[in-house]
């Protein structure tokens, strides 16, 4: 575990000025530090609860544009294995620079990736052999740019990128032979690569394979890449492990293969390389490159990408707070805007969902997205995207509908453009329902049949095996809960029956509101009743959510402080609070106000609150429902101050596709979306004196929404809030943000 302070580079103003006649956005990118979260968490909650890889933020210092197809990251680990990020701050050597599709902050796998490594001297092909000392003192990392010195090769590497393309600048300090290696990272030994000296290119692909459902089977597409150099290639070849095939132009179907281009360089020489990527074809990767980086001006691309991030960050402007607060905030916003991933080409083409191998096309400039870590992101990350990038958010929601149409079922946890049942719940429905109820266009006529299918039909046979439909649905429909006798087969997370019951109940409640709005009255009534199914797994004796047998008796292995097989990643003390759609109903089950307060306090006072995992994220806001917003503020601000920091260990465990970072962004602004489908946010209070939203007027007619405090000391609690000058409760409606206005926090004495 490291506590070394990270280096925040200040080499940005010049490149912003080089952007010519572009619209100038405020230089907010200077606050975002992608190295935060790249090693083991230093937050107090993680020490007690995190296990193994859960302790790591699992983010990378990724260069791209928001929600880009490919992230460009330094590589310190060389495989595409599950739960292994391409980069860890504590690693001592750098192996190359990866065009990565790693799901930021996750524990899944990279896929379709490739690695570029410049070396000098003799040919060294294995990642471990060619690796050189990583000196953090030489690193510069922003969302738009990364650079470092490869001391052994006397080579300074810089990279920037766009949504689908990357740009490398290799500066050599001495005369030598420079060799640039390109490796398709196929763990299965199925990659392909070719050198084309006439086009000055190395291109190829890395076939994608599934995990979870259909583990190891082809996903039906590949990660394609085209690397183009700015000067003629002096020498070239391919390699297989340590064997050098000089002037061979292509190689495929073996483990540890690659190709290289060699150049005779002088002192202070520079080689440029541009890279296009695609999931459709090599030709599409080349076309993406030609459109997104049509020139050889590295500084121009860097400045343009900085401009994109500055405009994205400018949707939220801050006043007050410390420099570290700004760094944590904009870094968290950056981490919240990496996924879902752009999956379609500049032409709109993309491989169809569920491995059917056809090529589909988005029209009218729409973008198809994939890699939805929905068990995590329905909570805060996707709601945050709906505020800061509503146009992209609407395309994301429509992408979920397209997946359902192409695969036959609404997906549960769509990754690598495939069905998976990696986690529990049915949160494409949760996310789509929340979007529809907020007024976004998800084409409900096309979406609702698939939303309803997940909620009313039992997936069987090959469909079920392949990850389609809710797990344990037959039991849920028959009993109202999933009993312990149902082991929930064909799921990566088997069992976890009580957690599944809780999450289905919440989603059914959201769907009941969708059905009511859509005019499906009978469905709405059935689903609303199911929304109370959480009551069936509440044990009145222990006052907790507990595993239940088919005959109604409770599990014997009850320990409120221990993980249980019927719960997902947590203890009964954590999961008893997961009824976000009916907090008052949950409180009634627990007892009177004092009994509820005692239970809530116990979670925090005993140190059992576990912030680095999602089931706890809404809990600090539950004091609002007890009429004690001051305690919500105290709990939230303590978490903001202790669980997050501006160092490499600054994210409290897996960031999970930006969800943990999105919690920080919302909470630092003073509000949080506790209950999907409600159209409401519970208030805490901001850590800044002013938060200003600059909203997209197509989706938010009011254009601006401000949150202010009457005191420079925002560490305190506030007991009064006004909306547009009128006293309000500690709750904010999404519609209030849409209309624009001002939310003011103050104390009664002022």
C-alpha positions in Angstrom: 0.0 0.0 0.0 1.4 3.3 -1.0 0.9 6.8 0.4 3.2 8.6 -2.0 1.8 11.8 -3.3 1.0 11.8 -7.0 2.3 14.3 -9.3 -0.3 16.8 -10.7 1.2 18.1 -14.0 0.8 21.7 -15.0 1.6 21.4 -18.7 -1.9 22.1 -19.9 -2.4 25.8 -20.5 -0.1 25.9 -23.5 -1.9 23.1 -25.3 -5.3 24.6 -24.7 -4.0 27.8 -26.3 -2.9 25.8 -29.3 -6.4 24.8 -30.1 -6.8 27.7 -32.4 -10.3 29.0 -33.0 -12.0 26.4 -30.8 -14.4 27.5 -28.2 -12.5 28.0 -25.0 -13.8 26.1 -22.0 -12.4 26.7 -18.5 -9.3 24.7 -17.8 -10.8 22.1 -15.4 -8.9 19.1 -16.7 -5.9 20.3 -14.6 -7.8 19.0 -11.5 -8.4 15.4 -12.8 -5.6 13.0 -11.8 -6.2 9.5 -13.4 -3.5 8.0 -11.1 -5.9 8.3 -8.2 -7.3 4.8 -7.4 -4.7 2.9 -9.3 -3.5 1.0 -6.2 -4.9 -0.4 -2.9 -7.4 1.7 -1.0 -6.2 3.6 2.0 -9.8 4.3 3.2 -10.7 3.0 6.7 -13.7 0.9 5.5 -11.7 -1.2 3.2 -9.4 -2.6 5.9 -12.3 -4.3 7.6 -14.4 -5.6 4.7 -12.4 -5.8 1.5 -11.1 -9.1 0.4 -8.3 -9.8 -2.2 -9.0 -7.7 -5.3 -11.8 -5.8 -3.6 -9.2 -3.7 -2.0 -8.1 -2.1 -5.2 -9.7 0.8 -7.2 -8.9 -1.1 -10.4 -8.9 2.0 -12.5 -6.2 2.8 -15.0 -4.6 6.2 -16.0 -6.8 6.0 -19.1 -6.5 8.5 -22.0 -9.6 8.8 -24.1 -12.6 11.0 -24.6 -15.7 10.4 -22.4 -17.2 7.0 -22.9 -14.6 6.2 -25.6 -14.3 2.9 -27.5 -10.7 2.4 -26.5 -8.7 3.6 -23.5 -5.0 4.1 -23.9 -3.1 3.2 -20.7 0.4 2.3 -19.6 0.7 -1.5 -19.0 2.3 -3.1 -16.0 0.4 -6.4 -16.3 0.3 -8.3 -19.6 -2.8 -10.6 -19.7 -6.5 -10.3 -20.1 -7.3 -12.3 -17.0 -10.3 -11.6 -14.9 -9.8 -9.1 -12.1 -6.4 -8.1 -13.4 -6.1 -4.4 -14.4 -3.6 -3.5 -17.0 -1.9 -1.0 -14.7 -1.1 -0.8 -10.9 0.7 2.1 -9.4 2.8 -0.1 -7.1 4.2 -2.1 -9.9 7.9 -1.3 -10.6 8.1 -1.9 -14.3 6.3 -0.8 -17.4 5.8 -3.3 -20.2 4.2 -1.1 -22.9 1.1 0.9 -23.8 -2.2 -0.8 -24.2 -5.2 -0.1 -26.4 -7.5 -1.3 -23.7 -11.2 -2.3 -23.2 -10.8 -2.9 -19.5 -14.0 -2.0 -17.6 -12.7 0.8 -15.4 -12.7 -0.1 -11.7 -14.1 -3.6 -12.2 -13.2 -7.2 -11.6 -14.1 -8.6 -15.1 -11.5 -8.8 -17.9 -9.9 -6.8 -20.6 -10.7 -8.0 -24.1 -9.8 -7.4 -27.7 -6.7 -5.4 -26.5 -3.3 -4.9 -28.0 0.0 -3.5 -26.7 2.6 -1.2 -28.3 6.1 -1.0 -26.9 9.0 1.0 -28.2 12.5 -0.5 -27.5 16.0 0.1 -28.7 18.9 -2.4 -29.1 18.3 -6.1 -29.5 14.8 -7.6 -30.0 13.0 -8.5 -26.7 9.5 -9.8 -27.2 8.2 -11.1 -23.9 6.5 -8.4 -21.8 8.5 -9.3 -18.8 11.8 -9.3 -20.7 11.3 -5.9 -22.4 9.8 -4.2 -19.3 11.8 -1.3 -18.0 11.8 0.6 -14.7 8.6 2.7 -14.1 9.6 6.0 -12.6 6.6 7.9 -11.3 8.6 11.1 -11.1 8.6 11.0 -14.9 4.9 10.3 -15.3 2.4 12.9 -16.5 -1.2 11.7 -16.4 -4.4 13.5 -17.4 -7.6 12.3 -19.1 -6.2 13.6 -22.4 -2.5 12.8 -22.2 0.0 10.4 -20.6 3.8 10.5 -20.8 6.7 8.8 -19.2 10.4 8.2 -19.7 11.6 4.7 -20.6 15.0 5.1 -19.0 16.6 1.9 -20.3 15.7 2.7 -23.9 16.3 6.5 -23.5 12.9 7.0 -25.0 10.3 9.5 -24.0 6.7 8.3 -24.7 3.7 10.5 -25.1 0.2 9.4 -25.9 -3.2 11.1 -26.5 -6.4 9.8 -28.1 -9.9 10.3 -29.3 -13.0 8.1 -28.9 -11.7 5.4 -31.3 -8.1 6.3 -32.1 -4.8 6.9 -30.3 -1.8 9.0 -31.1 1.8 8.2 -29.9 4.9 10.3 -30.0 8.2 8.5 -29.4 11.2 10.8 -28.8 14.6 9.2 -28.8 17.6 10.7 -27.0 20.3 8.8 -28.7 21.2 7.3 -32.1 20.2 3.7 -32.3 17.8 1.2 -34.0 14.3 1.8 -32.7 11.9 -1.1 -32.8 8.2 -0.7 -32.1 6.5 -4.0 -31.1 2.8 -4.6 -31.5 1.2 -7.5 -29.7 -2.4 -8.7 -29.9 -3.1 -9.8 -26.3 -4.8 -13.0 -27.0 -4.6 -15.3 -24.0 -6.1 -18.0 -26.1 -3.4 -17.7 -28.8 -5.9 -16.7 -31.5 -4.6 -13.3 -32.5 -3.6 -12.2 -36.0 -1.1 -9.5 -37.0 0.4 -8.2 -40.3 3.0 -5.7 -41.4 2.3 -3.7 -44.5 5.4 -1.6 -45.4 3.7 0.1 -48.4 1.0 1.6 -46.1 3.5 2.0 -43.2 1.1 0.0 -41.1 0.8 -2.9 -38.7 -2.7 -4.2 -38.3 -4.5 -7.2 -36.8 -7.1 -8.4 -34.4 -7.6 -10.1 -31.0 -10.7 -12.3 -30.9 -12.9 -11.8 -27.9 -14.0 -14.6 -25.6 -16.8 -14.7 -23.0 -16.6 -15.3 -19.3 -19.5 -16.0 -16.9 -22.2 -17.4 -19.3 -20.5 -19.3 -22.1 -17.1 -19.1 -20.4 -14.3 -19.4 -23.0 -16.6 -19.4 -26.0 -16.1 -16.8 -28.8 -18.2 -13.7 -28.3 -18.6 -13.3 -32.1 -16.3 -10.4 -32.7 -12.8 -9.1 -32.3 -10.8 -6.1 -31.2 -9.4 -4.8 -34.5 -6.5 -2.3 -34.7 -4.4 -0.4 -37.4 -1.1 1.1 -36.3 0.2 3.7 -38.9 3.7 5.3 -38.8 4.7 8.7 -40.1 7.8 7.5 -41.9 8.9 4.5 -44.0 9.7 1.3 -42.1 13.4 0.4 -42.4 13.0 -3.2 -41.2 10.3 -5.4 -40.0 9.3 -8.9 -39.0 7.0 -11.1 -36.8 7.7 -13.0 -33.7 6.4 -16.0 -31.8 7.5 -16.0 -28.2 11.3 -15.5 -28.5 11.6 -16.6 -32.1 12.3 -13.7 -34.6 10.9 -14.2 -38.1 12.8 -11.4 -39.9 10.9 -9.8 -42.8 7.9 -12.1 -42.4 4.8 -10.0 -42.9 2.1 -11.9 -40.9 1.5 -14.4 -38.2 -1.5 -15.8 -36.4 -3.0 -18.6 -34.3 -0.2 -18.9 -31.7 0.4 -17.8 -28.2 2.6 -14.7 -27.7 2.8 -13.5 -31.2 3.4 -10.0 -32.5 5.0 -7.9 -35.2 7.5 -5.1 -35.3 8.6 -2.2 -37.3 12.2 -1.0 -37.0 13.7 2.4 -37.8 17.2 3.8 -38.0 17.1 6.8 -35.7 19.4 9.7 -35.0 19.9 11.6 -31.8 16.7 13.5 -30.7 14.7 11.7 -33.5 10.9 11.4 -33.2 8.6 8.7 -34.6 4.8 9.2 -34.6 2.3 6.4 -34.6 -1.5 6.7 -35.0 -3.8 3.8 -34.1 -7.4 3.2 -35.2 -9.6 0.7 -33.4 -12.9 -1.0 -34.1 -15.0 -4.0 -33.1 -16.2 -4.4 -36.7 -13.2 -4.9 -39.0 -9.7 -3.8 -39.8 -11.2 -1.6 -42.5 -13.5 0.1 -40.0 -10.5 0.6 -37.7 -8.7 2.3 -40.5 -11.7 4.5 -41.3 -12.1 5.5 -37.7 -8.5 6.6 -37.7 -8.8 8.5 -40.9 -11.9 10.4 -39.6 -10.8 11.1 -36.0 -7.1 11.8 -36.6 -6.6 12.8 -40.2 -3.3 14.6 -39.7 0.1 14.1 -38.0 -0.1 17.0 -35.5 0.1 15.4 -32.1 -0.3 18.7 -30.2 -3.5 19.4 -32.1 -5.1 16.1 -31.1 -4.0 16.5 -27.5 -5.5 20.0 -27.3 -8.7 18.9 -28.9 -9.1 16.0 -26.4 -8.4 18.4 -23.6 -11.1 20.7 -24.9 -13.6 17.8 -25.0 -12.9 17.0 -21.4 -13.0 20.7 -20.3 -16.4 21.0 -21.9 -17.6 17.8 -20.2 -16.3 19.0 -16.9 -17.8 22.5 -17.4 -21.3 21.0 -17.0 -20.5 21.3 -13.3 -18.7 24.4 -12.0 -17.7 24.9 -8.4 -16.8 27.6 -6.0 -15.3 27.4 -2.5 -13.7 24.2 -1.3 -10.0 23.3 -1.2 -7.7 22.4 -4.1 -7.8 18.8 -3.0 -11.6 18.9 -3.0 -11.4 20.0 -6.7 -9.0 17.3 -7.5 -11.1 14.6 -5.9 -14.3 16.0 -7.5 -13.1 16.3 -11.1 -11.2 13.0 -10.9 -14.3 11.3 -9.7 -16.3 12.9 -12.5 -13.7 11.7 -15.0 -14.0 8.1 -13.6 -17.8 8.4 -13.9 -17.5 9.2 -17.6 -15.4 6.3 -18.9 -18.1 3.7 -19.4 -20.5 2.5 -20.9 -18.2 2.1 -23.9 -18.8 3.5 -27.4 -19.1 0.3 -29.5 -20.1 1.7 -32.9 -17.8 3.1 -35.6 -17.8 6.6 -37.0 -20.0 5.2 -39.7 -22.5 3.8 -37.2 -21.6 0.1 -37.8 -21.2 -2.3 -34.9 -21.4 -6.1 -34.4 -24.9 -7.2 -33.4 -25.5 -8.2 -29.8 -25.4 -11.8 -28.6 -22.8 -13.1 -31.0 -25.0 -13.4 -34.1 -22.2 -12.1 -36.3 -24.3 -9.7 -38.4 -23.3 -6.0 -38.7 -25.8 -3.5 -37.6 -25.8 0.3 -38.1 -26.8 3.2 -36.0 -28.4 6.1 -38.0 -28.5 9.9 -37.6 -25.3 10.1 -35.6 -26.5 7.8 -32.8 -24.0 5.8 -30.9 -24.3 2.2 -29.8 -22.9 1.5 -26.3 -21.8 -1.6 -24.4 -20.2 -2.8 -21.2 -23.0 -1.9 -18.7 -22.0 -2.8 -15.2 -25.7 -2.4 -14.2 -25.7 -4.0 -10.8 -23.4 -1.1 -9.8 -24.3 1.8 -12.1 -28.1 1.9 -11.8 -27.6 3.5 -8.4 -25.6 6.7 -9.1 -23.4 6.5 -12.2 -26.1 6.3 -14.8 -28.2 9.0 -13.0 -25.2 11.2 -13.0 -24.6 10.7 -16.8 -28.3 11.7 -17.3 -27.4 15.1 -15.9 -24.0 15.8 -17.4 -24.3 14.0 -20.7 -28.0 13.5 -21.4 -27.6 13.0 -25.1 -25.2 10.1 -24.6 -27.3 8.8 -21.8 -30.3 8.6 -24.1 -28.2 6.6 -26.7 -27.1 4.3 -23.8 -30.7 3.6 -22.9 -31.6 3.0 -26.5 -28.7 0.6 -26.8 -30.1 -1.5 -24.1 -33.4 -1.8 -26.1 -31.4 -2.7 -29.2 -29.7 -5.5 -27.3 -33.1 -6.9 -26.2 -34.4 -6.8 -29.8 -31.3 -8.5 -31.2 -31.1 -11.2 -28.4 -34.7 -11.7 -27.4 -34.4 -10.7 -23.7 -33.6 -7.6 -21.9 -30.0 -8.1 -20.7 -29.0 -8.4 -17.1 -25.4 -7.4 -17.1 -24.3 -6.9 -20.8 -20.6 -7.2 -21.2 -18.3 -7.8 -24.3 -21.5 -7.4 -26.3 -22.9 -10.6 -24.8 -25.5 -11.7 -22.3 -24.1 -12.5 -18.8 -25.5 -13.2 -15.4 -22.4 -11.9 -13.8 -24.3 -10.2 -11.0 -27.8 -10.4 -9.6 -31.0 -8.3 -10.2 -32.6 -7.0 -13.4 -31.2 -3.6 -13.6 -31.4 -2.8 -17.3 -35.1 -2.6 -16.4 -34.3 -0.5 -13.4 -32.2 1.9 -15.5 -34.6 2.0 -18.4 -37.5 2.5 -16.0 -35.8 5.4 -14.3 -35.0 7.0 -17.6 -38.5 6.7 -19.0 -40.1 8.1 -15.8 -37.7 11.0 -16.0 -39.0 11.8 -19.5 -36.1 10.5 -21.7 -36.8 8.9 -25.0 -36.3 5.2 -24.8 -39.0 4.3 -27.4 -41.3 2.7 -24.8 -43.3 1.0 -27.6 -40.3 -1.1 -28.5 -38.9 -1.3 -25.0 -41.9 -2.3 -22.9 -42.5 -5.8 -24.3 -38.9 -6.8 -23.3 -39.1 -5.1 -20.0 -42.3 -6.9 -19.3 -40.9 -10.2 -20.5 -38.1 -10.1 -17.9 -40.6 -9.4 -15.2 -43.3 -12.0 -16.2 -41.7 -14.9 -18.1 -39.4 -17.7 -17.0 -36.4 -18.2 -19.1 -35.6 -21.9 -19.8 -33.4 -24.2 -21.7 -30.6 -22.7 -23.8 -31.8 -19.2 -23.2 -31.4 -19.6 -19.5 -28.0 -21.3 -19.8 -26.9 -18.4 -22.0 -27.7 -15.8 -19.4 -31.1 -14.6 -20.7 -33.8 -13.7 -18.2 -33.9 -13.3 -14.4 -32.2 -16.0 -12.4 -34.4 -18.0 -10.1 -37.5 -16.5 -11.7 -39.7 -19.6 -11.4 -39.3 -19.6 -7.7 -39.8 -15.9 -7.4 -43.1 -16.0 -9.3 -44.4 -19.1 -7.4 -43.4 -17.9 -3.9 -42.9 -14.2 -4.0 -39.3 -14.9 -2.8 -36.5 -17.2 -3.8 -36.3 -20.0 -1.2 -33.0 -21.5 -0.1 -33.9 -24.8 -1.8 -33.4 -23.0 -5.2 -29.6 -22.9 -5.6 -30.0 -20.6 -8.7 -28.0 -22.6 -11.2 -26.5 -21.1 -14.4 -25.3 -18.0 -12.6 -21.8 -16.8 -11.7 -23.2 -15.8 -8.3 -25.1 -18.9 -7.4 -27.7 -18.8 -4.5 -27.9 -15.3 -3.0 -31.6 -15.9 -2.9 -32.5 -13.2 -0.4 -30.6 -10.4 -2.2 -32.2 -11.5 -5.5 -35.6 -11.2 -3.9 -34.9 -7.7 -2.6 -33.6 -6.5 -5.9 -36.4 -8.0 -8.0 -38.9 -6.3 -5.6 -37.3 -3.0 -6.2 -37.2 -3.3 -9.9 -40.8 -4.5 -10.0 -41.8 -1.4 -8.1 -40.0 0.7 -10.8 -41.7 -1.3 -13.5 -45.1 -0.7 -11.9 -44.6 3.0 -12.3 -43.5 2.5 -15.9 -46.6 0.3 -16.6 -48.9 2.9 -15.0 -47.4 5.7 -17.1 -47.7 3.6 -20.2 -51.3 2.7 -19.6 -50.8 -0.9 -18.6 -53.0 -0.8 -15.5 -53.2 -4.5 -14.8 -49.4 -5.0 -15.1 -48.9 -1.9 -12.8 -51.1 -3.4 -10.1 -49.4 -6.8 -10.2 -45.9 -5.3 -10.2 -46.8 -2.8 -7.4 -47.8 -5.7 -5.2 -44.6 -7.6 -6.0 -42.7 -4.5 -5.0 -43.7 -5.4 -1.4 -42.1 -8.9 -1.7 -39.2 -7.7 0.4 -41.5 -8.2 3.4 -41.4 -12.0 2.7 -37.6 -12.2 3.5 -37.8 -9.9 6.6 -37.4 -11.9 9.8 -39.3 -10.1 12.5 -37.4 -11.8 15.3 -33.9 -10.7 14.3 -35.2 -7.6 12.5 -33.2 -8.3 9.4 -33.3 -9.8 5.9 -32.7 -13.5 6.1 -32.5 -16.6 4.1 -35.9 -18.4 4.0 -36.8 -22.0 3.2 -39.7 -23.1 1.1 -41.7 -24.1 4.2 -41.3 -20.5 5.5 -38.7 -21.3 8.2 -35.5 -19.2 8.4 -31.9 -20.2 7.7 -30.0 -21.4 10.7 -26.6 -19.8 9.8 -27.7 -16.3 10.8 -24.9 -14.0 11.9 -25.6 -10.2 11.4 -21.9 -9.5 11.0 -20.9 -12.4 8.6 -21.4 -12.8 4.9 -24.1 -15.4 4.1 -24.7 -17.5 1.0 -28.1 -16.0 0.6 -26.7 -12.5 0.3 -24.6 -10.8 -2.3 -21.3 -9.4 -1.2 -22.3 -8.3 2.3 -23.8 -9.2 5.6 -27.4 -9.1 7.0 -26.5 -5.8 8.6 -25.8 -4.3 5.2 -28.6 -5.9 3.2 -31.4 -5.2 5.7 -31.5 -1.6 4.3 -31.9 -2.5 0.6 -35.5 -1.4 0.1 -34.8 1.9 -1.5 -38.3 2.0 -3.1 -40.2 1.8 0.2 -38.1 3.1 3.0 -41.1 4.0 5.2 -42.4 0.4 4.8 -39.1 -1.0 5.8 -39.0 1.2 8.8 -42.4 0.0 9.9 -41.1 -3.6 9.8 -38.2 -2.7 12.0 -40.2 -0.9 14.6 -40.7 2.6 15.9 -38.5 5.6 15.1 -36.1 4.9 18.0 -35.7 1.3 17.0 -34.8 2.2 13.4 -32.4 4.9 14.6 -30.7 2.3 16.9 -30.2 -0.1 14.0 -28.9 2.6 11.7 -26.5 3.9 14.4 -25.3 0.4 15.1 -24.1 0.0 11.5 -21.9 3.1 11.7 -20.9 3.0 15.3 -19.5 -0.6 15.0 -17.6 0.2 11.8 -19.7 -2.3 9.8 -20.7 0.3 7.2 -18.9 -0.8 4.0 -18.6 2.1 1.6 -16.5 0.3 -1.0 -19.4 -1.9 -2.0 -22.6 -0.7 -3.6 -25.3 -2.2 -1.3 -24.3 0.4 1.4 -24.2 3.5 -0.8 -27.7 4.8 -0.1 -27.7 4.0 3.6 -26.1 7.3 5.0 -29.1 9.1 3.4 -31.7 7.1 5.4 -31.4 9.5 8.3 -33.4 11.9 6.2 -36.4 9.5 6.4 -36.1 9.7 10.2 -36.4 13.5 10.1 -32.7 14.0 10.9 -31.0 15.5 7.8 -28.2 16.8 10.0 -27.1 13.2 10.7 -27.2 12.4 7.0 -24.9 15.4 6.4 -22.5 14.3 9.2 -22.3 10.7 7.9 -21.9 11.7 4.2 -19.3 14.3 4.9 -17.3 11.9 7.0 -17.3 9.4 4.2 -16.2 12.0 1.7 -13.3 13.1 3.9 -12.1 9.7 5.1 -12.8 7.2 2.3 -11.5 9.2 -0.6 -8.2 11.0 -1.1 -6.0 12.6 -3.8 -3.4 9.8 -3.8 -3.0 6.5 -5.7 -5.1 4.7 -3.0 -7.8 7.3 -3.1 -10.8 5.2 -4.1 -12.3 2.9 -1.4 -12.2 -0.4 -3.3 -13.4 -1.3 -6.8 -14.7 1.8 -8.5 -17.1 -0.5 -10.5 -17.5 1.3 -13.7 -17.5 4.7 -11.9 -20.3 4.0 -9.4 -18.1 4.7 -6.3 -16.8 7.8 -8.0 -20.3 8.9 -8.9 -21.3 8.6 -5.2 -18.5 11.1 -4.5 -19.7 13.5 -7.2 -23.3 13.5 -6.1 -22.5 13.6 -2.4 -20.0 16.4 -2.7 -22.7 18.4 -4.5 -25.1 17.7 -1.7 -27.7 15.2 -3.1 -28.1 11.6 -4.1 -30.6 9.4 -6.0 -31.6 6.9 -3.3 -34.7 5.5 -5.0 -34.7 4.7 -8.7 -38.0 5.6 -10.5 -39.0 8.1 -7.8 -37.7 11.1 -9.6 -36.3 12.3 -6.3 -32.9 12.9 -4.7 -32.3 13.0 -1.0 -30.3 16.0 0.2 -27.2 16.1 2.3 -25.3 19.4 1.8 -22.5 20.4 -0.5 -18.8 20.7 0.4 -18.6 23.7 -2.0 -20.1 27.1 -1.5 -21.6 26.9 -5.0 -22.3 24.2 -7.5 -23.6 25.3 -10.9 -25.0 22.9 -13.4 -24.8 24.1 -17.1 -27.4 21.8 -18.5 -28.2 20.7 -22.1 -31.3 22.8 -23.0 -32.6 20.0 -25.2 -33.2 17.9 -22.1 -33.2 20.6 -19.3 -35.3 23.6 -20.3 -34.0 25.7 -17.3 -30.4 25.4 -18.6 -28.9 26.2 -15.2 -29.4 24.9 -11.7 -27.4 26.3 -8.8 -26.8 24.9 -5.3 -25.4 27.4 -2.7 -24.6 27.7 0.9 -24.7 30.8 3.2 -21.4 29.9 4.9 -17.9 29.4 3.7 -17.4 26.6 6.2 -19.2 23.8 4.3 -18.0 21.1 6.7 -20.8 22.1 9.0 -24.4 20.9 8.8 -27.3 23.0 7.6 -30.8 22.9 9.0 -32.7 24.9 6.3 -33.0 24.6 2.6 -34.9 26.8 0.1 -35.8 26.0 -3.5 -36.2 29.1 -5.6 -36.7 31.2 -2.5 -39.3 29.0 -0.9 -38.5 26.7 2.1 -38.3 23.1 1.2 -37.8 19.7 2.7 -34.4 17.9 2.4 -35.5 16.3 -0.9 -35.0 17.5 -4.5 -37.1 16.5 -7.5 -35.5 15.7 -10.9 -38.2 18.0 -12.4 -36.9 20.9 -10.3 -33.5 20.4 -11.9 -35.1 20.2 -15.3 -36.9 23.5 -14.8 -33.7 25.2 -13.5 -33.4 27.3 -10.4 -31.6 27.6 -7.2 -31.2 25.5 -4.1 -29.9 27.3 -1.0 -28.6 25.7 2.2 -28.5 27.8 5.4 -29.0 27.7 9.1 -32.0 29.0 11.0 -30.0 31.7 12.7 -29.4 33.4 9.4 
